Amino acid sequence: MSKPHLSRVSFSLHPTIIGGLDTIADHLQCSRSAVVGQLLASALPAALEIIKALPDSGDSSPAAVRRFRGDSARIIGEQVGRLVSGGQDDLFK
């Protein structure tokens, strides 16, 4: 069986997240990339189902949230918080 083609991505993470990834990778004797890939593969299907059920999040244009800095950090934080909570906050609005 051939290996699937993997895409290389680059992103910035808080040092505490890197520390956690390193701890897991060291314990499992694998790469950070393998840990991130497995964590995302596990969480992504459920997150995609939840996001389909959430209402539109307002101004989430690429210009508004392109980078995780300033106001965009707040917007992204709110959107991801809603995603992680499973949209439960929206049930009572």
C-alpha positions in Angstrom: 0.0 0.0 0.0 1.4 3.4 -0.9 1.7 6.2 1.6 -0.8 9.1 1.3 0.5 12.4 0.0 0.9 14.7 2.9 0.9 18.5 2.6 3.5 20.6 4.6 2.0 23.4 6.6 3.5 26.0 8.9 1.8 27.7 11.8 2.7 29.3 15.1 1.8 27.9 18.5 2.1 29.2 22.0 5.1 27.8 23.9 3.0 25.9 26.3 1.3 24.1 23.4 4.7 23.2 22.0 5.7 21.9 25.4 2.7 19.7 25.6 3.2 18.4 22.1 6.9 17.6 22.9 5.8 15.8 26.1 3.4 13.6 24.1 5.8 13.1 21.2 8.6 12.1 23.5 6.4 9.7 25.4 5.1 8.1 22.2 8.5 8.3 20.5 7.1 10.0 17.5 7.3 13.5 15.9 5.3 16.6 16.8 3.8 16.3 13.3 2.5 12.8 14.0 0.9 13.9 17.3 -0.8 17.0 15.7 -2.0 14.9 12.7 -3.5 12.2 15.0 -5.1 14.8 17.3 -6.7 16.7 14.4 -7.8 13.5 12.7 -9.6 12.5 15.8 -11.2 15.9 16.5 -11.9 17.1 13.0 -14.9 15.0 12.0 -16.9 16.0 15.1 -15.8 19.6 14.7 -17.0 19.7 11.1 -20.4 18.4 12.1 -20.7 21.0 14.9 -19.7 23.8 12.6 -22.4 22.9 10.1 -25.0 23.4 12.8 -23.7 26.8 14.2 -25.1 30.0 12.9 -23.0 32.3 10.8 -20.4 34.1 13.0 -20.7 37.6 11.6 -17.7 39.4 10.3 -15.3 36.5 9.6 -14.0 37.8 6.3 -10.4 36.9 5.5 -9.3 40.4 6.2 -10.9 40.4 9.6 -9.4 37.1 10.9 -6.4 36.4 8.7 -3.9 36.5 11.5 -4.3 35.6 15.2 -3.5 39.1 16.4 -5.4 42.0 17.9 -9.1 41.9 17.2 -8.8 38.8 15.0 -7.5 36.8 18.0 -10.8 37.7 19.9 -12.9 36.8 16.9 -11.1 33.5 16.3 -11.2 32.7 20.0 -14.9 33.2 20.2 -15.6 31.1 17.1 -13.4 28.2 18.3 -14.9 28.5 21.8 -18.3 28.0 20.2 -17.0 25.1 18.2 -15.4 23.4 21.2 -18.6 23.9 23.3 -20.5 22.1 20.6 -22.6 25.2 20.0 -24.4 24.6 23.3 -24.3 28.3 24.0 -26.4 28.9 20.9 -29.2 26.5 22.0 -30.6 29.0 24.5 -30.4 32.2 22.3 
